[in-house]
C-alpha cells in the first residue's frame, strides 16, 4: 500500500525537479546579464522581455524550493516506513 502511495503521489511530482532547475537557470542567467553586462544598444524590447521573464523566474524559485523540499521529506518518510 505504501509503494502504491509512492507511485501515485511522489513519482508524478518529480517533474518539479526539472522545473526548478530550469527556473533557477533562467533566473541566474538573467541576474548575471543585468548585473554584470551593460546593454550596448540601450533598453530594447528584447531586454524588457528578458527582464520580465527573469523577474517571474526569481519569484518562483522559493516556491519550487519549498515544494521540492517537502516532496523529498515525504519520500524519505515513506521509505523509512517501508523499511520498518
ABEGO torsion letter per residue (X at the ends): XAAAAAAAAAAAAAAAAAAAAAAAAAAAAAAAAAAABBBAAEBBAAAAAAAAAAAAAAAAAAAAAAAAAAAAAAAAAAAAAAAX
